[in-house]
Amino acid sequence: MRTISPADPSLTWLGAIDVEHTPDWSRPWRLPYRDLDLFPGARLRQRAAIPAGVRLVVQTNSVVIGGRALPGQAGERRVVDVVVDGALAETIDVQRDGTFRSGVMPPGEKAVELWLPTTDELRLATLCIDDDAELSPANPASRPRLVVYGSSISQCAAAASPTRTWPAIVARGLGMELTGLGFGGECKLDPMVARLIRDLPADVIITCLGINVYGSGVFNERSFLPAVLGLLTTIRDGHPRVPILVISPIASPDREEVTGESGMSLAQIRELVHEAVAVLRRHGDNDLRVLSGLEVLGPDDSGLLWDGLHPGPRGYEHMGEKITAVVEALVPATVARLGRRHAEARIQ
């Protein structure tokens, strides 16, 4: 097979904030890697190197595609979804030696998306196609842009595969281009993350707030509400009329009435998230909406939580279905029409 450098201009990286290219490998980042000192916290930076929601897109007539990656930092199982002309073709493992390879794809020219792992970083050394195959930029059509910010429940490491996370289900179902900023254990309302979202192109923004505050003690009852207000108003500064959906924590039965490190129960945190949205709506932000996490995954759905906190594969698919319906009703008609055209083309 012919090897291609991951820095080749024929390759398009979607869903990445930045891509770090070295002579030996390329690594997508979900924070600007040259400015990581503006995003303090070793774990936040480690999570930002995990390419959840990132896609490597090519146009090719190759019937097989593969590659080789360096070992990950966490040693977790890594899988890649191969999407051909918008439809999921297969899920393939990245082997212990870093290699991965698809099965036989349909002949002829096609757009191939490699949805990268949600579990560990991926430093891509080479991409491989058939010896006689051609490669060209995919030139993806302009689609409505969805930006998602949240915790491990938005990073979705326990999803069945990268296209079956709830953000991917929402984006693919509505024909939107995803930028996923789910950082496991690190959704702590960082001002610099708020500024990043403020400056990203977006047609819909979803923020999932509260669960990492419960367990970390980074805020208390006095400071949490102002922090949520600050995050949302900073994002709004860059997106004056974009719909913003705020989702409060999903159910976690053992935490609902139990005080966490924040000095608040999960139920109290949920109430404060809702209060923040109510305050901003009273001050004229009519494009801001709140969705209770209990409506997304409630106490009766707790069997979908593999550890009482994080959804398993079926749980993430359940969340994707619930949130898709809400977002579809939320987006302006022009955005919805554009997204539907892409979603319908994908299905066909």
N, C-alpha and C positions, 0 to 999 in steps of 0.2 A: 504494500500500500504506500501511497505518497504521503509524506508528512508535510504539514503546514504549520508555520509559526503562529502562535496565538496572537501575535501582534500584526498579522497580515491584514492589510486594509480591506480585504474582502469579507472579513468577519465583523459582525455587528454585535456589540454587547448591550443588551437591553436590561433595564431594571437595576443597573449598577450606578452608584453615585460617581465612582471613579474606577479606573483600571490601572493597576501598577504593572508596568512592563519592565522586565529585566532581560539580559541576554539569554537567560536559561528558562524563564517561565513568565506567565502573566497571571495576575491575581485580581479578581474583581472585589471592590470594596463597597460597602453600604454607608460609608462616611468618606469625606475627602481625605485620602491617605496622606497627602502632603501637609495637611493641617491637623493631624491627630492630636497635637499638643493642645488644641482648642477643645478637645473632647476628653477630659480627664477620666481615668478609670481603666485599669487593665482589662477588666472583664468586658466593659463596653466595647473597647477596641477589638478584643478577641471575637465578640459576637458580630461586630461589623465586618470581619473578614469572612464570615460564613455567608455564602451567596444565596440566601433564601430569597426566592423570587427572581433571581437573575437568570437571563437566558442568553445563550450564544447562538446567533442566527446566521445561517448561510443559505445561499441559493446554489444548488448543485444537482448534477445528474448522477452522482455516485449512488450505488445501491447499498453501500455499507459506509458507516461513519463511525469513527472511534477516536481514541486519543490516549494520552498518558499524563497523569498528574503526579505531583510529589505527595509524600505522605501528609496527612492532615495533622493538626496540632493535638486534637482531642482523641484521636484513634477510634472515632465512631464509624459505624457503617455508613457508606456514602452511596447514594443511588442517583441516577440521572434519568430523567424522562425524555424520550425522543418523540417530538411532535412533528408530524409531516403534514404540510399544508393545513395546519390548524388543528389536526386531529391527533390525539395521543396514539402513537404506534406501539410503544413498549416502554417498560421500565428496566433499566440495566444497572448492574452493580459495578462500582469502581472496585477492581480487584486489589488484593493486598499489595501487589507491585505497582499499583496506580493505573493500570491499563483498564480501558473499557471499550466495548465494541458492540454495535447494534447488530441485529439480525438483518435479513435482506429486506430492503425498502423497495417500493415500486420503482420501476425504471422511469427514465425521463426527468425533465427539469422539475424541481420542487423546492419549496422553502422548508428548511429543516431547522427546528428550534431544539436546542439542548437545554432543558431546565435543570439547573445545577443543584447540588445537595443543600438541604436545610439543616444538616447536622454538624458539619465540620467545614473548615476552609477548603478551597480548591485552588492550588497553584498549577495551572495548566502548562505543561512543557511542550506538547505537540498535539495537533489535531490530525487525523488520518482519514484519507478518502481513497477510492479506487485509483490505481495507477493512471488510467486513461480518462479519469473524470475531470470535469471542469468545475470551477468555483468562481462565484461572483457575488458582489454585495446583494443582500436580500432586498434592500430598499423597502422596508416595511411601511405600509400605508399609515397615514396619520390616523390615530385612534384617540378617543377620549382617554385622559390619563387619570389613573387612580393611585393615590398615595395613601399608604396604611402605616400608622405608627402604633406600636404596642410592645407587649412583653413576649415571653416565651409562648404565650397562647396565640400570638400573632406570627411568631417565627415558625411554630408548628413542626418541631423536630420529630414528633411522634406521628405525623401524618403518613399515610400509606406511601406517598411519593411526592415529589415537588409540585406537580400540577394538582394535587389533591389536598393542599392546604386550603384553609378557608379564604385567604386573600386571593389565591389563584383561582379558586372556584368562582368567586365573585367577578374577578376581572375577565376570565374566559367566558363566563356565562353571559356577560353584558358587553363583550367585545371591547374591553378596555385594556390599556397598556399599564402594567403594574409596576410600581416602585414600592417594595416592601421594606419597612423599617421596624420590623419586629425584633427586639433585642432581648434575649432570654435573661430575666432577672435585672434588666437595665432600663426599663421604662420609668425613668425617675424625673421626667419633665425637665430635662436639661435645657437651659436657655439656648445653648448653641444648636441643639437638635431642633428646637422650635424655629430658630432663625434659618436653619437648613430647609425645613419644610416650607417656611415662608417664601423662600427663593426658588423652590422647585416648580416647574410647570405642573399644573393640576387642574382637572375638571371636577373631581370629587376627592375629598379628603376624609379619611376615617381615623379617629384616634380612640384607642382602647386604654382607658386610664384607671389606675387604682390598685391593681393586685400587687404590684411590686412595692407600693407604698406600705401596704399592710404588713408585709414580712420584713421590710428593711429598716423601718424607723427613720427614713430619710426626711419625712415630714411628720408633723403632729396635727392635732385638731385645729390649732391656731394657724399653722402655716400652709396646710394642704390646699384649702380653698383659694387663697391668693395665688398659689403656684399654678393651679388649674386655670384660673382667670388669666394669668400672665402668659401661659403657653398658648391658650386659644386666641388671645388678642394679638399676640405676636404673629401667629399663623395668619390671622385675618388681615393683618397689615399688608401682606403680599397677595392676598386673594379676596378682594373686597366683596365679590358676589358669588364665590364658589361655594356650593353646598358642603358643609362640614358636619359629619355625623360623629357624635361622641357616644361611645359604648361604655357603659359602666361594667364592673366585674360580673362575670358569669357566676353561677352558683358554685359554692364550695361549702357543703353542709357543715363541716367541722370548724369553719372559720366565721360563719355568719354572725354569731353572737359572742364569739370569743375575742378578747382583746389581743391584738398583735403587737409587734415591736413599735408600731406607730402610736400606741395608746388608744387605738380605735378598733372597733370590730369591722368586719367586712361590710356588714349592713350599714354602718355609719359612713364608711368611705363611699359606698354607693350613693347614699343620700347627698353627700357633699358634691359628688360629681354632677348629680342632677341639679343641685342648687346652683352650681356655677353656670350651667347652661341657662337656667331660669333667669339669673341675674343679667347675663349678657343679652338675652332676648328682650328683657325689660328695657335694656338700653339700646334697643333698635336692631339687633342682629337677627333678622328674620330668616337668614339662610343657615342658621345653626340649629341642629336637631339633636335630641338625646334619645338613645335606645337603651332600655334597661337590659343589662346582661342576663337577667332572669328570664327575659323574653327570648333570648338567643339560646341559652342552655340553662334551664331552671332546675329546681330541686327534684322534680320528677324525672329529669334526664341524667341524674347523677351517676347512673350506671355507665354512662359514656365517658366518665372520668377514670383514667386507669390508676390514678393514685389519689383520688379525692380532690385534685386541683387541676391537673392537665387533662384535656381531652385525648382520647386515643384516636385511631384512624376514623372510626365511624363518627366520633364526636366532632372532628373537624369537618367532615362532610355535612353533618347536621348543621353546624354553625354556618357553613357556606351557603346552604339552601336558605336558611333564615335571613341572613344578612343580604343576600342577593335580592330577595323580595323587597326589603326595605330600601335598598339603594336604588333599585329600579323605579320605585315610586318617588324617590327624592330628586333624581337628576332632572335638569331642564329637558324639555321635549327635544330640542335640537341635539343635545348630547346623546339622549336616549336613542334617537333615530340613527345617528352615526354609529353608535356602539352596536345596535341591533344588526345593522348591515354587515358589520364585521363578524358578529357571532353567527349570523345565518350563513355567511360565506364559509365559515369554519365548519359548520355542520354539514353543508353540502359537499 
